[in-house]
Amino acid sequence: MVWNLPNLLTATRIVLIPFFIGFSFLPDRLGLILSALCFSLAALTDWADGYIARRSGLLTDFGRFFDPVADKLLVISAIVLLLSLERAPLVLVLIILAREITIMALRERMAGLGQTVPVSALGKWKTGFQMTAIIMLLVQDGLFGIPFQLPGVFFLGLAVVFSLWSGSRYIVSAWPLIQPKI
């Protein structure tokens, strides 16, 4: 395996997960602010690893496999944390979880067929809305007098819309390839 900068950023994203979760259990608002900052750093690595890998031609099998895994681990752990802190509506969390698991399974099935599921612009918007919502909901009580709970739920709702939209497009495009041959 090649340890280039994009792969190190992907691995860093996975390593940051227990830290942002742990910070959220510190007393007072400081813990949630630290959690949001740590999550923001992890979200930044998501953007940076892909940008650097594509721009520099540093695409690897490790990155192709672990980048989406790291993304799913980050988002799933964050929304489950938000649910446990009663900062995210259960129905939105369940929809996001179902979509993430379904698309992860679809990617695995397509890989078994020697195919890929390319990331779409809708998927990138979905990720952006998810990351924004998670950060806002971690600091929902606000910073500098600005409350983030309602905008956070709004962005989580947008993330659900884009999750369903992009997920359905992935399934429709892969459907002919995953059908059993009769």
C-alpha positions as a Markdown table, in Angstrom:
| # | Residue | x | y | z |
|---|---|---|---|---|
| 1 | Met | 0.0 | 0.0 | 0.0 |
| 2 | Val | 1.2 | 3.5 | -0.8 |
| 3 | Trp | 1.1 | 6.1 | 2.0 |
| 4 | Asn | 0.7 | 9.3 | 0.0 |
| 5 | Leu | -1.0 | 12.4 | 1.3 |
| 6 | Pro | -4.5 | 11.6 | 0.2 |
| 7 | Asn | -4.3 | 8.2 | 1.9 |
| 8 | Leu | -2.9 | 9.7 | 5.1 |
| 9 | Leu | -5.8 | 12.2 | 5.0 |
| 10 | Thr | -8.3 | 9.3 | 4.6 |
| 11 | Ala | -6.7 | 7.4 | 7.5 |
| 12 | Thr | -6.7 | 10.6 | 9.6 |
| 13 | Arg | -10.4 | 11.0 | 9.1 |
| 14 | Ile | -11.0 | 7.5 | 10.6 |
| 15 | Val | -8.6 | 8.3 | 13.5 |
| 16 | Leu | -10.5 | 11.5 | 14.3 |
| 17 | Ile | -13.8 | 9.8 | 14.8 |
| 18 | Pro | -13.2 | 8.7 | 18.5 |
| 19 | Phe | -11.9 | 12.1 | 19.3 |
| 20 | Phe | -14.9 | 14.1 | 18.0 |
| 21 | Ile | -17.2 | 11.6 | 19.8 |
| 22 | Gly | -15.1 | 11.8 | 23.0 |
| 23 | Phe | -15.1 | 15.6 | 23.0 |
| 24 | Ser | -18.9 | 15.7 | 22.9 |
| 25 | Phe | -19.0 | 14.1 | 26.3 |
| 26 | Leu | -16.9 | 16.8 | 28.0 |
| 27 | Pro | -18.9 | 19.0 | 30.3 |
| 28 | Asp | -20.4 | 22.2 | 29.3 |
| 29 | Arg | -20.6 | 23.7 | 25.8 |
| 30 | Leu | -16.8 | 23.5 | 25.3 |
| 31 | Gly | -16.9 | 19.8 | 24.7 |
| 32 | Leu | -19.5 | 20.2 | 21.9 |
| 33 | Ile | -17.5 | 23.1 | 20.4 |
| 34 | Leu | -14.3 | 21.0 | 20.4 |
| 35 | Ser | -16.3 | 18.1 | 18.9 |
| 36 | Ala | -17.6 | 20.3 | 16.1 |
| 37 | Leu | -14.1 | 21.6 | 15.5 |
| 38 | Cys | -12.7 | 18.1 | 15.3 |
| 39 | Phe | -15.6 | 16.9 | 13.1 |
| 40 | Ser | -14.9 | 20.0 | 10.9 |
| 41 | Leu | -11.3 | 19.0 | 10.5 |
| 42 | Ala | -12.3 | 15.4 | 9.6 |
| 43 | Ala | -14.8 | 16.8 | 7.0 |
| 44 | Leu | -12.1 | 19.0 | 5.6 |
| 45 | Thr | -9.9 | 15.9 | 5.1 |
| 46 | Asp | -12.8 | 14.4 | 3.1 |
| 47 | Trp | -12.6 | 17.2 | 0.6 |
| 48 | Ala | -8.8 | 17.5 | 0.6 |
| 49 | Asp | -8.0 | 13.9 | 0.0 |
| 50 | Gly | -10.1 | 13.7 | -3.1 |
| 51 | Tyr | -9.0 | 17.0 | -4.4 |
| 52 | Ile | -5.3 | 16.2 | -3.9 |
| 53 | Ala | -5.6 | 12.7 | -5.3 |
| 54 | Arg | -7.3 | 13.7 | -8.5 |
| 55 | Arg | -5.2 | 16.8 | -9.0 |
| 56 | Ser | -1.9 | 15.1 | -8.4 |
| 57 | Gly | -2.8 | 11.7 | -10.0 |
| 58 | Leu | -2.4 | 10.0 | -6.7 |
| 59 | Leu | -5.3 | 7.6 | -7.0 |
| 60 | Thr | -4.7 | 4.3 | -5.3 |
| 61 | Asp | -6.7 | 1.1 | -4.6 |
| 62 | Phe | -6.5 | 1.9 | -0.9 |
| 63 | Gly | -8.1 | 5.4 | -1.5 |
| 64 | Arg | -10.8 | 4.0 | -3.8 |
| 65 | Phe | -11.8 | 1.6 | -1.1 |
| 66 | Phe | -11.2 | 3.4 | 2.1 |
| 67 | Asp | -12.3 | 6.9 | 1.2 |
| 68 | Pro | -16.0 | 6.0 | 1.0 |
| 69 | Val | -15.6 | 3.8 | 4.0 |
| 70 | Ala | -14.1 | 6.6 | 6.0 |
| 71 | Asp | -16.9 | 8.9 | 4.9 |
| 72 | Lys | -19.6 | 6.5 | 5.9 |
| 73 | Leu | -17.9 | 5.8 | 9.3 |
| 74 | Leu | -17.6 | 9.6 | 9.9 |
| 75 | Val | -21.2 | 10.4 | 9.0 |
| 76 | Ile | -22.8 | 7.4 | 10.6 |
| 77 | Ser | -21.0 | 7.9 | 13.9 |
| 78 | Ala | -21.9 | 11.7 | 13.8 |
| 79 | Ile | -25.6 | 11.2 | 13.2 |
| 80 | Val | -25.9 | 8.4 | 15.8 |
| 81 | Leu | -24.1 | 10.8 | 18.2 |
| 82 | Leu | -26.5 | 13.6 | 17.4 |
| 83 | Leu | -29.4 | 11.2 | 17.9 |
| 84 | Ser | -28.0 | 10.1 | 21.3 |
| 85 | Leu | -27.7 | 13.8 | 22.3 |
| 86 | Glu | -31.3 | 14.3 | 21.1 |
| 87 | Arg | -30.1 | 16.9 | 18.6 |
| 88 | Ala | -31.4 | 15.2 | 15.4 |
| 89 | Pro | -34.8 | 13.8 | 14.5 |
| 90 | Leu | -35.0 | 10.0 | 14.5 |
| 91 | Val | -36.8 | 9.8 | 11.1 |
| 92 | Leu | -34.0 | 11.8 | 9.4 |
| 93 | Val | -31.3 | 9.8 | 11.0 |
| 94 | Leu | -32.9 | 6.5 | 10.0 |
| 95 | Ile | -33.3 | 7.6 | 6.3 |
| 96 | Ile | -29.7 | 8.7 | 6.2 |
| 97 | Leu | -28.5 | 5.4 | 7.8 |
| 98 | Ala | -30.6 | 3.3 | 5.4 |
| 99 | Arg | -29.3 | 5.2 | 2.4 |
| 100 | Glu | -25.7 | 5.0 | 3.5 |
| 101 | Ile | -25.8 | 1.3 | 4.2 |
| 102 | Thr | -27.7 | 0.6 | 0.9 |
| 103 | Ile | -25.2 | 2.5 | -1.2 |
| 104 | Met | -22.3 | 0.9 | 0.6 |
| 105 | Ala | -23.8 | -2.5 | -0.2 |
| 106 | Leu | -24.4 | -1.4 | -3.8 |
| 107 | Arg | -20.8 | -0.3 | -4.2 |
| 108 | Glu | -19.6 | -3.6 | -2.8 |
| 109 | Arg | -21.8 | -5.6 | -5.2 |
| 110 | Met | -20.7 | -3.4 | -8.2 |
| 111 | Ala | -17.1 | -3.9 | -7.2 |
| 112 | Gly | -17.7 | -7.7 | -7.2 |
| 113 | Leu | -18.9 | -7.3 | -10.8 |
| 114 | Gly | -15.8 | -5.3 | -11.7 |
| 115 | Gln | -17.9 | -2.1 | -12.0 |
| 116 | Thr | -17.7 | 1.2 | -10.0 |
| 117 | Val | -20.4 | 3.5 | -8.8 |
| 118 | Pro | -18.9 | 7.0 | -9.6 |
| 119 | Val | -19.7 | 9.8 | -7.2 |
| 120 | Ser | -22.2 | 12.2 | -8.6 |
| 121 | Ala | -22.7 | 15.9 | -8.1 |
| 122 | Leu | -25.8 | 15.1 | -6.1 |
| 123 | Gly | -23.8 | 12.9 | -3.8 |
| 124 | Lys | -21.3 | 15.7 | -3.2 |
| 125 | Trp | -24.2 | 18.1 | -2.4 |
| 126 | Lys | -25.6 | 15.5 | 0.0 |
| 127 | Thr | -22.3 | 15.2 | 1.7 |
| 128 | Gly | -22.0 | 19.0 | 2.0 |
| 129 | Phe | -25.4 | 19.3 | 3.5 |
| 130 | Gln | -24.8 | 16.5 | 5.9 |
| 131 | Met | -21.5 | 17.9 | 7.1 |
| 132 | Thr | -23.0 | 21.4 | 7.5 |
| 133 | Ala | -26.0 | 20.0 | 9.4 |
| 134 | Ile | -23.8 | 17.9 | 11.7 |
| 135 | Ile | -21.6 | 20.8 | 12.6 |
| 136 | Met | -24.6 | 23.1 | 13.3 |
| 137 | Leu | -26.3 | 20.5 | 15.4 |
| 138 | Leu | -23.2 | 19.8 | 17.5 |
| 139 | Val | -23.2 | 23.5 | 18.4 |
| 140 | Gln | -26.9 | 24.0 | 18.2 |
| 141 | Asp | -27.1 | 26.2 | 21.2 |
| 142 | Gly | -25.1 | 28.7 | 19.2 |
| 143 | Leu | -22.0 | 30.6 | 18.9 |
| 144 | Phe | -21.7 | 34.4 | 19.3 |
| 145 | Gly | -25.4 | 34.5 | 20.1 |
| 146 | Ile | -26.4 | 32.8 | 16.9 |
| 147 | Pro | -28.5 | 29.6 | 17.4 |
| 148 | Phe | -27.9 | 26.8 | 15.0 |
| 149 | Gln | -30.6 | 24.2 | 15.9 |
| 150 | Leu | -33.2 | 25.1 | 13.4 |
| 151 | Pro | -30.8 | 25.7 | 10.5 |
| 152 | Gly | -29.1 | 22.5 | 11.4 |
| 153 | Val | -32.3 | 20.5 | 11.2 |
| 154 | Phe | -33.1 | 22.3 | 7.9 |
| 155 | Phe | -29.7 | 21.3 | 6.4 |
| 156 | Leu | -30.2 | 17.7 | 7.7 |
| 157 | Gly | -33.6 | 17.7 | 5.9 |
| 158 | Leu | -31.8 | 18.9 | 2.7 |
| 159 | Ala | -29.3 | 16.2 | 3.2 |
| 160 | Val | -32.1 | 13.6 | 3.4 |
| 161 | Val | -33.6 | 15.0 | 0.1 |
| 162 | Phe | -30.3 | 14.8 | -1.6 |
| 163 | Ser | -29.6 | 11.3 | 0.0 |
| 164 | Leu | -32.8 | 9.9 | -1.5 |
| 165 | Trp | -32.3 | 11.6 | -4.8 |
| 166 | Ser | -28.7 | 10.6 | -5.3 |
| 167 | Gly | -29.3 | 7.1 | -3.8 |
| 168 | Ser | -32.2 | 6.4 | -6.2 |
| 169 | Arg | -30.1 | 7.6 | -9.2 |
| 170 | Tyr | -27.2 | 5.2 | -8.1 |
| 171 | Ile | -29.7 | 2.3 | -7.8 |
| 172 | Val | -31.4 | 3.1 | -11.2 |
| 173 | Ser | -28.0 | 3.3 | -13.0 |
| 174 | Ala | -26.8 | 0.1 | -11.4 |
| 175 | Trp | -30.0 | -1.9 | -11.7 |
| 176 | Pro | -29.4 | -3.4 | -15.1 |
| 177 | Leu | -26.0 | -4.7 | -14.0 |
| 178 | Ile | -27.1 | -6.2 | -10.7 |
| 179 | Gln | -30.2 | -8.1 | -12.1 |
| 180 | Pro | -29.8 | -11.9 | -12.2 |
| 181 | Lys | -29.3 | -13.3 | -15.7 |
| 182 | Ile | -32.2 | -15.5 | -16.7 |
